[in-house]
Amino acid sequence: MIVTRYVCTLLTLPGRISLGTMSTKPGVCPDPACGRPLVPVVAEVENEEDLTSNPVWSPAPVQPPTALDRQVGGSHYKMPIQHAEFCQRNRLSWCESAAIKYIVRHGRKNGVEDINKAIHYLEILKELEYPDVKNPDVVKK
Ligand SMILES: [Zn+2]
């Protein structure tokens, strides 16, 4: 059986991997002074008990990237979670998603123009979702 464990990026050199420094789940290095990401390593053993016999660990094969790993354009402001995934998982509407896009990127891209675009999409959202609520700005004109 192939067993996968996770080790600090610093410990993936051959001979430096040992059970005491491994995690069963991905995450970050438990050493607070380190904090580097854990990377997967694999070993082939007969059963889980064989892990104590110090099997040979090697870096896990690299998985082909999924569509969510990629970002078409705008890689200079890649986020921990992609905008498309965030909006889809939260079942946001088109206007909600567009507003969030501009809110998130204004500091890195078009400044106040992006803020104004976000506000515009929120105004559209308000008009479509709450048509009975009077907009004081519109009433004044
Ligand atoms: Zn570390």
Residues whose N, C-alpha, C, O or C-beta is under 5 A from the ligand:
A	BS01	ZN	C8 L10 C29 D31 C34 G35 R36
